[in-house]
Amino acid sequence: MRIERDHLVFKALRALDEAVGAADERALEPSMHLRFVLAFLYAAGDAEKHWFDGLWTALISYPSTGKGSSAHYGRSQTITAALNAICRSVGMERDVALMEALRVGRG
């Protein structure tokens, strides 16, 4: 039994959304999990590579000035723009309905 592409894409977006949530207050440790999710979404979509590279860099770094600083705000903008581009590239618009669906079941 094969799993449908859209189902796998949704699961990958859900994993990415979870990683982004975890990165709100700290840098993520570079992991194969995150690398795989980004690589899968790159292969499944048609977004330019710089969106994935930028998201990777933003997620594994955190501004030394902390939350509320202009550097944190810029990081947040980078993450949001990359997520929007990646979602769009795999055929899903990152609207409120998708964001809520991705967060269902997240602890």
Secondary structure, DSSP 8 states (H G I E B T S, - for coil): ----HHHHHHHHHHHHHHHHHHTTSS-----HHHHHHHHHHHHHS---HHHHHHHHHHHT---TT-TTSHHHHHHHHHHHHHHHHHHHHTT----HHHHHHHHTT--
